[in-house]
Amino acid sequence: MRKYAEFTLVEMLAVVAITAIVIALSIGGYNMAMKSSREAATKSTILKLELVLNELHKKYGIFPPEVSGAGIPNGYAYNNSSNRYFIIDLDDRSINGYTHLNNHSLARYISDFVKMIDLEDMNVLREDNCYTLLDGWDQPLVYRTHANKINQGAFDIISAGNDLIFNIADIATEKGGDLDYDIDDFPEAIDDITNFNLDK
């Protein structure tokens, strides 16, 4: 008669412990891979948006306005009136709620923007014919050109990053229009992703 090996309780617990460790390591590795993938996608989106905006500035001499501080349409502000989406509405040919800038129609600008950015290939929230540009975590990108802008260039593009908290935008909001840009104002663990350098 064939005999089967018997396992002791200690051996069974050891197998369960090893299995749990392997699973935990696998989950941790998966989470790290997902975070890296989302960061890469976000950086790519921000870079593409920045390049397109700068290219269109050469042609039209303008950068798109940010959402107006007064009378912000529902859904246009992210956390508050200082954190603003980048929104293209193809029905009314508007960008961030504007159809005109400096008394000129934005229709041709928007047409060129859509061709260059390729909205269908971007991570966007689409509602009918209105597109909100998103980061790798499916959160709206902040776009600002006015008082609370941090970047020394023409505009800020900011993703909240993996923690989904706009550390940079919150600091800019606290300091208001007299912002004296200083990287030391930002937390050490900041994970916002931007179109400007955050290295200390």
Secondary structure, 3 states (H helix, E strand, C coil): CCCCCCCCHHHHHHHHHHHHHHHHHHHHHHHHHHHHHHHHHHHHHHHHHHHHHHHHHHHHCCCCCCCCCCCCCCCCECCCCCCECCEEECCCCEECCECEECCEECHHHHHHHHHHHCHHHCCEEEECCEEEEECCCCCECEEECCCCCCCCCCCEEEECCCCCCCHHHHHHHHHHHHCCCCHHHCCCCCCCEECCCCCC
